[in-house]
């Protein structure tokens, strides 16, 4: 028997906070993180002393950054754990914090993501096994090849794939925490030179610095601390999977997404078409199309047409990447998955302002990490 989150006590997001995602600056990781945590504590209406554990997602900071950052809030002696899972680092921190509270080890747990850019140090380069591509297939080349295959398969044009970036830039322009806060025309997105294949610069996510924090609490903690239960958002399901050997050829990230999403939706007892908001791993424009089709939100080969029809705009059937997504909100690695949960929480509370999806009740956060791993969280109003 495999236990899922629903087999334990309910857990809720009660506080969210962010430091804007931005280009590399002189701001220290300590200042980035403290800004997000203090904002989350203020949002929840609770003191730092009420937090019982911390899961801190970071990929670039190095060894043991958590306590030297959080000691400025007070040394309370609580357990603190660093989490690293590539691009899914922040999502993994949220899952660990949710499981900690659900299982009763803590009444309140902090999921935190903080990162600053640094050189990629990927373990696959140290296995002693030489890569067949000799390192030539870097991420943007990999996704340019997938974009080419998608166009051949679906009949979509480069412009239709680039339209994903236009939509997400429109959303990011309304988000004060986004790395890119400027609307873009299709002509601007298509401007060269291409990074690889048909992918231009604005079709690739910016990797900068930033921080995001989410406070997760039990029902008992909400009651005992006198927190505002009307603003609490339940984490209804959380699923994590890793790549396996698939029976059918194709994009392993899409296949992994398909399996993870199916399990998460089944655990939450909902359909993909019940979702009002969706934050997904759109590090490159083609990824949004591949994953909405793998999830079943669009039919195979019809993702680009659905984007063009406005189905995934704010106000459409499901707002996809209302935050601006990785393409405009940004992808600072450690904070990314935490920030997705913060955005969905804001949407379900009805507090997203100009980005608000009307009458949002259900949301899902999806991330992938090289290795490959996939995580999905369903949040419910």
N, C-alpha and C positions, 0 to 999 in steps of 0.2 A: 504493500500500500504506500502511495506517495501522498504526503500531506500537502495541502495548498493553504494559502493565506486564509481562506474562508473557514478552515478547520480550527482556527484559533480565535481569540477575542478581536472585536473590531478595532481598527486603528484609523486615526484621522489626522489630516494636515491642519494644523491650527495656526501656523505662522509662516510667512514667506518673506524673503528679503534678497536683494541683489545689489551688487556693484556693477555699474555699466560694463558691458563687454567692449573692449577698445584695443587700439594698437598698443604695442609695447611702450611703456612709459617708465618714469622714475618712481612711480608708486610701488611701495613694497607689497609683498604678498600678505604681510600682516595687516596693512591698511585695507587692502582689498577684502580680505576675509572678515575683519572686524566690522566693516561697513555693512556687509550682508547679514552677519549674525545679529548685530544690534538692530537692524531693520526688522529681522524676523521676530526677535523678542518683543519689539515694540508692537509689531503687527498682531502677535498673539496676546499681548497684554500680560506678560509673565516675566519674572526675573531669571537671570542666568542660573541662580541657585536651584531652579526647578528642573533643569535639564539633567537627565540621569546617565546619558551616554552620548558619544559622538562618533560618527563615521565620516571621515574626511577624504573625499576623492581628489586625488591629484596625480598627474603623470610626469610633471617636469620639476617639481620643487626639490627633490632629493629626500634624504633620510630625515625622519622625525620632525616635520614642520608643525604638527598640530598643536602641541602643548605650548610651544614658544609663541604661538599666535594667540591662543585662547587664554593664556595665563593673565592677559591684560583685563579679562573679564572677572578674574578671581580664581584662585586655586582651590577647586572643590573636590579634587581627588577622584573624579569620575573616570571610567574607562574611556580611552580614546584610541581609535583604530584608523590607520591609513588604508585606503582602498585604491587599487589601480586595476583597470580593466580596459585599457586603450580608450577609444572614443566612448565606450559604455561605462566609463569610470563613475561619473556622477549618478547614472541610473543604478549602478550597483550599490553605491552608498545609500541611496534612497531605499533600495530593497533590504539592505542589511538593517537599517534603522527601523523599517516597518516590521521586519521579523523579530527584532529585539523587543519591540513593544507588544506585538501580537502574542509572543510566547511568554510575556510576563517578566522578562529579565529587567526591563525598565518601564516606568510609567510614561516617560517623555524621552525622546531621542532626537538628536540633531543630525540631519544629513547635510553635509557641507561640501561644496566644490570650490576649490581655489586653484588657479594655475597662472603661470607666466611663461611665455614662449621660451623654448630652449631646443637644442638639437635633438632630433628623434634618436632614441637609443633602443632599437627594436631587437628583442631576444632572438628572433629568427635568423639574424645575421651572425649569430654566435654558436650555431648548432654544429658546425663542422661539415654541414651539407651544402654544397654549392647550389645556388639557384640556377635553374635551367634557362632563365631569361637574363642571367648575368646582371641583375639589378636594373634592367632597362624598362621594366613595366612598373613605373611608379604609380601612385594612386590616380593622378589625373589622366594618365595614359590608359590605365585599366578601365576607368569609367568612360573615357572617350571611345574605347573599343566597344563597351556595352551600349553606348549611345548609338554608335554606328549599327550595331546588331539590332537595336530596338527600331531604328528607322527602317531598316530593311524588312523587318518582321511586320511592322505595323503600318508602314507607309507614311509615317509622320515626317515632317520636314525639320531641318535644324531650327527654323524659326518657332515651330510649335514646341520644341523642347525648351528653347530659350524663354518661352512665355512663362514657364515656371518661375524664373528669376524675376520677371516683371511683376507677377502676382506677389511674390514674397517681399520684393523691395517696397511695394505699395504698403504692405503690412508693417514692415520694419520702420518705415518713415513715421509711423504712428506710435512707435515704441521707444520711450526715453532710455531704455536699457540696451538697445540694439547697437551693435558695432557699426553697421551701415544704416544710416537714418535718412536716406534720400530715395525718392521715387525714381524709377528708371523707365525710359521708353524701350520698346523692342529694338529700335535702332541703336540705342546706347548699349544694351546688353550684347548685341551682335557685333559691336565694334571690335576689330582685331587689335593686335595680332592674336590668333588663337593660342591658347595654352597647350592644347593637344587635340588633334582632330577638329571637331566642330565646337569644342568647349572653349569659350572665351573667359576672361578673368572674372566677369560678374556672374558666370555660371559655376564658379568654384567658391567655396566658403572661405571667409577670412579666419585665420587662426591667430588670436591675440591673447589678451589677459582679461581677467574678470573674476567674479565670485557670485555664488548663489547659495542660499540657505533655506532649508525647509525643516520646520519643527513638527514632529509626529508625536501624537499623544493618544492615550487610552481614554475611554469614556470616564473612568474613575478620575483620571487626572484633570479632565475638563471640568468635572463637577467640583473636585476638591479645591482646584485653583480658581474657581469662579470665572473660567474662560467663556467667551461668547460662543455658545454651541451653534448658533445660527450661521456662523461663518466657518464652521468646521466642515471639511470635505473628506469623505471617506475614501480610503484606498481599498477598492472592492476586490482587486486581484493584482497579483504581481507574479510574473513568470520569467524565468531565465533559462535559456538553452544554448548549447554550443553546436558547432558544425559537425555533421556526420557525413558518411558516404551516401550520396543521394542516388536514387534509382534512375532519375532522369537527368540528362545533361542540362547545363544552363548556368545562370548566375547563382552561386552558392549563397550570397547574401539575400537574394530574393527567396530562395527555398527555405533558408533559415528563418527569415521573416514570416513566411507563410505558416510554418510550424509553430513558431512562438506566438503569433497573433491568434491562431486557432485555439491554442491551449488557454491563452489569457481570456479570450472572449467566452470560451466555454466555462471557465472558472467563474467569471462574473455573471454568467447566465444571460448574456446579451448577444445581439447580432452586430456585425460591423456597421450595418445601416442604422443602428440605434445611436451611434456616436454623433455628437454635436460639434466637437472640436477634436483635432488630432495634431499632435506635434510629432514629427518623424525625422529620421536621419536623412536629411537632404543636403549632404555635403557637396553634392554636384546635382545639377538640374535633373539629369536623367534618373537619379535615384528616386525622386518623388514619384515619377511615373512607374518605375519598376515596382516600388513597394505598395502603392495604392492598388495596383493590379494584383500583386501577390496577396494582399490583405483581403481582396474581394470587394474593395470600395469602387473599383472600376473594372469593367470586363477586360480580358486580355486584348492588348492592342488599342484600347479605347481611352487610356489615361490622358493622352494629350488632347483628345477631343473633349473630354470632360472638363479639363482645365480651361480650354478655350470657351466652353459653354458657361463658365462661371460657377460650376457645381461646387468648387472648393474655395470660392471666395468667402470672405466674411459676409454673412447673410445668405450664403448658399446652403445646400443640403448638409454639408459638413465643412467647417472652416479648417482647412489644412494649413498648418504653419502660420497661424494668426499672429504669432510673435514676430514673424519674419523668417522663422526657421533658421537652420544653420547658415543658409545663404545670406541672410541679412542680420538676424540676431547675432550670428557669429558662432564659432566653435572653439572656445578656449580649452577644450578637452575636459578637464576636471569638473568645471561648473555646468557643462552643457546639459546633461541629463537631469540635474537638480533644477536648472532653470526651466526646463520643459514642464516639470511638475508644478513649479511656481506659476507659470503662465496658465496652465489648465486650472489650477486652484483659483486664480484671479478670474478666469472666465466663468467658472461655475458659481462663484460668488456674485457675479454680475458687476465686477469692479474693473473691467478691462477698458473702460472709456471708449475711445474711438475705434478700438479693435474688438469691441464686444460682439460676440456671436449671440444673436437674440435667443433668449429662453434656453440657454445652455444648461443641460442637466448631466450629461455624460461626456467624459473625455478620456483620451488614451495617449500615453507617451511611449514612443518607440525609439530605441537606439541600437546600433550595432557597434562592435569593436573588432579590430583585426584579431585574428586568432583561430576561428571567428566565433564571437559570442553575440547573443541578441537578448534584449530585455524589453518587456512591455508592462506597463502599469495602467490599470483602469481606475479612474477616479469618478466618484458619483456625488452629486449634490445631496 
